Amino acid sequence: MLAVDPGATIAAIAAEAGVDRRTVYRRFASREELLAAIYEARYDAVERAVEHARLREAPVAVALHRYVEEIIGVNRKWPVELTRLRADDAIRERRDALVREVDDFLRRATEEGLLRADLPPGWASSLLPQLMHLASRELPELNPAQAADTVVDSFLRGLGTR
């Protein structure tokens, strides 16, 4: 609901969930507290996805596909407006750590010859999240593994070595 209407009220959220708004307020003192819990849960899921992908030790192609598949799943489960995430200091710190880990992985992918080395700095790091976000929203008929196939193929054919 919040993905469709980021301004949804607690009353509307409660009605959509089939509970009384007092039930929501027993768990969350405010709308902001509810949003913080949602973003926290999303980042917990993203951190698990990065961990499952084994970006540091798995073969690069395997880790890439695993990462993309998991993130598409997270994006679909938690389709919330991400701009607010960048404003929260605690979430931003977690996000920055994840970005560094993925950037390190993409450098490894370049060093191992999976990605082209002649691209502008940061291009792969900017493009991959956009492709995952696009696949999450625009390919609902595909399961996360199939959507990951499409993203990885698009990513590597555009950025991959020949």
N, C-alpha and C positions, 0 to 999 in steps of 0.2 A: 504494500500500500504506500509506504514512504517513497518507494522508487517512482511511483506514478505521481504522487503528491507529497513532496517534501514538507509541505506546510500542514499536513494532516493533524487534526487535533487529537488529544487523548481520547475524547468521547468518540470520535470517528474510528480511531484505531481499536478501541474497545468493542465497538459495535461490529466492526469487521471480524474481530477475533471471536465474537459471540459471547462476550463477557460484559459485565457492568464496568463502567469507568472506575468505580471505587475499587474493583479488583485490581485494576492496573495501578492505581495510586497506592494500594497496599504494598506493591512490589517496587514501584518507582515513585519517588516523591514529586517528580516533575517530568515534564516532557523532555527537558534537557538530560535528565538522568536516564530516561528510556533510550534516547538517542545515543548517549555515551555507551550504554550496555550493548546496543546493536553494533556500534562501530568496534567495540572491544571484541565482540563475538566474531565479527568479520576478520579482524586482524589476527585473532587466535587461529582462525581457519586458514588464513594466508600463510602464517608462520608454519602451520602443520604441512601445508602444501609444499613449501620450500624445503622443509625437512624431508618429506617423503620423496621429493625429486632427487635428493642426494647430489646437489649441484657440484659439490667439491670432489666427490669420489666416483660417481657413476660415469660410464662412457658418455661423452658429450651429447651425442644424438639421442641416447636413451634418456638422459637427464632433461634435455630440452623438451622432448615429447611429454614426459611425465609431469614436468613443471607446467607446461601449457594446459594439459588435460585437467590437472588439479585446479589451476587458477580459473579456468572456464567454469568448473563446477562451483567454486566459491562465488564467482561473479553471478552465477545463476541463482544460487541459494540466498545470497545477500546483495541484491541489486539496488544498493542505496547510493544516493548522490555522494560523490567522493570529495567534492570541494570542501565540505565541512571538516573532513578528516584532516586536511592539511592545516586547519586553524587550531586544532587541539594539540598542545605541546607533547603530551605523552604519546599520542597516536603518531604524531609527526616523527618523533624519535624512533619509534618502532618501524615506521615506514622507511625512514632514511637507512636504518640498518638492513632492511630487506633489499632496498634498492642497491646498496653497496654489495650485498651478497650476489645479487643477480648480475650486476655490472662486472664483478670479478669472474663470474661464470662465463659471461659473454666474451671477456678478454681471453679466458682459457679456450673458448670455442674458436676464437680468431687465431690464437697461437697454435692450436692443433689443426688449423686449416679448414674448419667447417664453415667459418665466415670469412668474407673478404677483408683483407687488411687495408684496402685503399678507400674505405668509406669515411665520411666525415666523423670526427670523434663524437661519440654519444648517439649516433644515428640508430644503431641496432637497439640500444637501450630505450630510445624513444619510440621506435616502431613496434617492438614486440608487445608492450602493454596495449597499444592501440589495436593491434590485430586481435589480441585475446578479448578485449572489450567488444570489438565489433562482432566477433564470432559468437560471443556469449549472447548478444542481443539479436543478431541478424540471422543466425542459423539455429533456431529453436527446434527444427525437425531433426537435427543431428544430436546424438548423445555426446557427452564431453570427449570421449575418445575419438569419435569421428570428426568433431569440430577441431580437435587438436591436430588431426591429420591434415586438415585444410590449412590451419594456421601455420604449422611447421613447414608444409610444402610451400606455401606462399612466402614465408619468411626466408627459407633457404634458397628458393629459386631466385628471389630478388636480391638476396644478400650472400648466397652461397658461392663457393668457388666453383668453377666450371669443371 
